Each structure stands twice: as C-alpha cells, then as structure tokens.
Amino acid sequence: MDARLPAHLEISGMIRAVQAEGGFATVLSKGERDAGAIMIVTLDREGLARLYERMPQMDGSRPYVLSREQNPDNPLEFNEYLVKRGTQDPDLWVLELDVADPERFAALQHKAG
C-alpha cells in the first residue's frame, strides 16, 4: 500500500505552511491531481533559483534534496530545464516558494510526509 498523500493535498499543505511562516507560494505548473511528482523552486538572496526534488535514498525514504541551482552566467538554462521536465512529465507539479529558509523547509517536508 502506498502511504503517499495525493499531490494536490501535499501542495495545499506546503502552501499553507509557507503562508504560516509569512512566506509566499505559487503553483507554476499544475500536474496530475493524485500521483504527480512535485518539484520545489526557491530563490536565494541574490535572486537565483534553486530546485528541490524528491530523491529515493537507500533506506527507502524520499526526501527533497537540492538538485539544481541557477547559473548566474546562464540564467535561462534553469527555466529551459523546467520546461523540458514539464514536457517529459505532464503530471509534474512545480511549486515556487518564497520562504526564509528553503533548505529547512524542504527538510521539514520530508519529516511531515
């Protein structure tokens, strides 16, 4: 039995958690309601994007980990990657979060899920 929350509920919970911390969240790409994968985009203090994705671990857990950072010398490459991923996986959700400590927030999502 799969104990994962449906994607739309997980997204809704993340948005509420960000808002509770005084942050802002927006859905950049809406995926499959129940089984879509989720990617989290954040911006650092310099305005560069970071991408967090769930990555399977040896112990069977699937925490969100930093998988890509926007290159300041080629900022369009990051957006091109997001478009490519969305084309490859139309069920994919992309959520942009403006939260004080994105690394901490991503780690908390693993513990909450």
Legacy VTK file of the C-alpha trace (Angstrom):
# vtk DataFile Version 3.0
C-alpha trace
ASCII
DATASET POLYDATA
POINTS 113 float
0.000 0.000 0.000
1.304 3.471 -0.935
1.200 5.842 2.052
1.901 8.955 -0.007
-0.514 11.849 0.116
-2.213 12.798 -3.127
-0.148 15.504 -4.824
-2.848 18.187 -4.615
-3.123 17.714 -0.826
0.640 17.861 -0.378
0.816 21.032 -2.483
-2.012 22.605 -0.480
-0.265 21.733 2.780
3.038 23.217 1.614
1.327 26.435 0.537
-0.359 26.749 3.933
2.896 26.018 5.774
4.746 28.699 3.790
1.961 31.224 4.421
2.003 30.381 8.154
5.705 31.334 8.176
4.922 34.641 6.462
6.130 33.489 3.050
4.528 33.246 -0.366
3.871 30.230 -2.569
2.542 29.840 -6.079
1.915 26.886 -8.361
3.969 27.371 -11.548
2.754 24.146 -13.133
-0.219 22.045 -12.093
0.267 18.331 -12.511
-1.750 15.178 -12.032
-4.098 15.620 -9.074
-3.249 12.443 -7.192
0.022 10.935 -8.369
2.024 13.787 -9.893
5.639 14.335 -8.887
6.454 17.620 -7.129
9.413 19.947 -7.642
10.033 22.981 -5.428
11.666 26.146 -6.798
13.083 28.745 -4.412
15.055 31.952 -4.914
18.157 32.768 -2.893
19.090 36.242 -1.662
20.757 37.063 -4.978
17.584 36.110 -6.875
18.991 32.867 -8.271
16.684 29.859 -8.414
17.220 26.525 -6.704
15.346 23.337 -7.448
14.434 20.687 -4.881
13.206 17.261 -5.926
12.402 14.070 -4.078
15.236 11.623 -4.377
14.986 7.980 -3.293
17.500 7.040 -0.621
18.991 3.667 0.304
16.782 3.475 3.418
13.634 3.811 1.289
12.950 7.429 2.247
12.345 10.113 -0.397
13.443 13.497 0.987
13.505 16.709 -1.015
17.099 17.458 -1.959
18.714 20.293 -3.854
19.057 19.012 -7.412
19.885 22.110 -9.452
20.997 25.717 -8.988
20.595 28.511 -11.493
23.880 29.504 -13.110
24.323 33.295 -12.884
26.239 33.213 -16.186
23.408 31.384 -17.970
20.153 32.078 -16.068
17.889 30.880 -18.902
19.265 27.346 -18.641
17.334 26.818 -15.382
13.998 27.789 -16.963
14.769 25.648 -20.006
15.312 22.706 -17.676
11.928 23.280 -16.017
10.202 23.439 -19.402
11.982 20.263 -20.540
10.970 18.397 -17.382
7.366 19.547 -17.783
7.354 18.318 -21.382
8.778 14.951 -20.343
6.342 14.572 -17.433
2.974 16.297 -17.933
1.907 15.060 -14.455
4.624 17.170 -12.803
3.779 19.890 -10.282
6.177 22.842 -9.935
5.738 24.950 -6.818
7.638 28.205 -6.241
8.201 29.095 -2.611
9.383 32.345 -1.098
10.297 31.253 2.405
13.012 32.437 4.800
14.963 29.157 4.969
14.222 26.927 1.949
16.643 24.166 2.978
14.983 23.856 6.378
11.551 23.955 4.810
12.422 21.184 2.335
13.799 19.042 5.174
10.605 19.555 7.182
8.506 18.356 4.232
10.304 15.023 4.391
9.608 14.687 8.116
5.960 15.703 7.696
5.294 13.333 4.795
LINES 1 114
113 0 1 2 3 4 5 6 7 8 9 10 11 12 13 14 15 16 17 18 19 20 21 22 23 24 25 26 27 28 29 30 31 32 33 34 35 36 37 38 39 40 41 42 43 44 45 46 47 48 49 50 51 52 53 54 55 56 57 58 59 60 61 62 63 64 65 66 67 68 69 70 71 72 73 74 75 76 77 78 79 80 81 82 83 84 85 86 87 88 89 90 91 92 93 94 95 96 97 98 99 100 101 102 103 104 105 106 107 108 109 110 111 112
